[in-house]
Every structure is written in structure tokens, then in C-alpha cells.
Amino acid sequence: MQIISWVQFLAGVGLLFAGIVIFMIQILGVFKFKYVLNRMHAAAMGDTLGIGISLAGLMILSGFNFTTLKMGMVILFLWCASPVSSHLIARLEALTNEHLKENCEISGTLKEEK
């Protein structure tokens, strides 16, 4: 029984550490990119994945109880809400930015059509 609790502890701490690493990569991505859409993409992907992995680690550490269910519901909500909100913010930026073509690259297939 003691071995199972150690495995549970190590798995939970490992997932928490992985979430922290993802948050650090996210921070580097936000500071590395210069354009707002690139920064927002790095922040949104890092938040969704980092929070999901961190909460999964906390779920493992807390065991099977009502708190675990609530954390699972938070993960589900964030996985649904974060991409939608990021998409809406990106769409607003694309529609209102007058200098969008200066900051974005056009892919090869679009160049051929023009």
C-alpha cells in the first residue's frame, strides 16, 4: 500500500512539474514573439495545456473525491473556453488592424492566386 501512495505522489508531482515547465515555455514564447497574434497564440496554448496538466497532477495528488470531480470540471471548462476566447480576440485583432499585411506572411498558395 505504501508503494501505491509513493507512485501516486511521484505521478502528481511529475505532472505539476511538467505544467510549470510548460508555463515557463509559454512565458518565453510571449516575450520572444513581436506580433500580438503570435504572442496570443503562445499564451493561449500554454495556458490550456499548462493548466490542464497541472490540474491533472493535483487530481492525482488529492485522490478520488469530490474535489477531483470539481478540478476535472474546471479542466473541461478551460479546454472549451480558452480556444474560443483566443479565437475571438484574434478575430478582433485581424478585423481592426489596418497594418495586418505588414505583420503577416502570405503562404505560397495564396501568392499564386494573386
N, C-alpha and C positions, 0 to 999 in steps of 0.2 A: 504494500500500500504506500509505503514511503517513496518508492521509485516512481509511482504514478504521479504523486504530487510534485516531485522534482522535475519530471518530464513536462507537466503542466506549467510549472513555474518557468522553466527554460524556454518553452514554446511561447509563452506570453511575453516574456522579456525580449525574446528574439524578434517578435513581431513589433513590439514597441520600439526597439532599436531600429528596425527597418523603416518604420514610419518616420522616425527622427531623421534618418538618412535621406529619405525622400523629401522631407521638408527642407533640408539643407540644400539639396539639388535644386529644389524649386526656388529658393532664395537666390542661388547663383544664377539661375535662368532669368529671373526677374531683373537682376542687376546687369546681366550680360546683354540682353536684347535692348535695342534702342527704340523700336516702334511699339506703339501701345498695343496693337493686336498680338504681336509676338509675346509681349510681357504678359498679357492677359491669358494667353494660351498656356504659358508655363505655370502661371499661378493657378489656373483652374484645374489643370491636370494634376499638379502637385497636391492641391487641396483635396480633391476627390480621392486620389489614391492614398495619400498620406493619412488622412483622417480615417479612411476605411481600414487600412492595415493597423493603425494604432488602436482603433476601437475593437478590432478583432482580437488584438493582443489583450486588451482589457477584458473582453468577454471570456477569453480562456482563463485569465487570472481570477476572475470573480466566480467561475464555476457556473453550473446550470441553476439559475434562479430568475426572479422577475426582473432584476437589473440587467441581466444578459438579454432578455427579450427587449427591454427598452433601448439598449445600445444597438441591437440589431435593427430596430425600427428607425433609429437615428441614421444608421448606415444606409438603409433603404431610402429614406427621405433625401439624404445628401446626394446619393447617386442619381436620383431623379431631378432634384432641384438645381444642383450645381451646373450641369451641362446646359440646362435651359436658360438659366440666368446669364451664363457666359455667352451663349449664342445671342441673346437679346442685346447685351452690351456691345458685342462685336457688330451686330447688325446696325445698331445706332451709330457706332463709330464709322462704319462704311457708308452710311447714308448721309451723314452730316460733315464728313471730312472732305474739304474741297481739294486737298493735296494728296488724295489717296494714291493716285498713279505714280507719284514720286517715291512713295514708300513701299510699293508692292511690285513684285516681279510678275511678268506675264509668262505663263507656261508656253512651251513650244507649240501646242495645238492651237492656242488662241492667236499666236503670231501668224500662223499660216492662213487663218480665216480672214485676217485684215488685209 
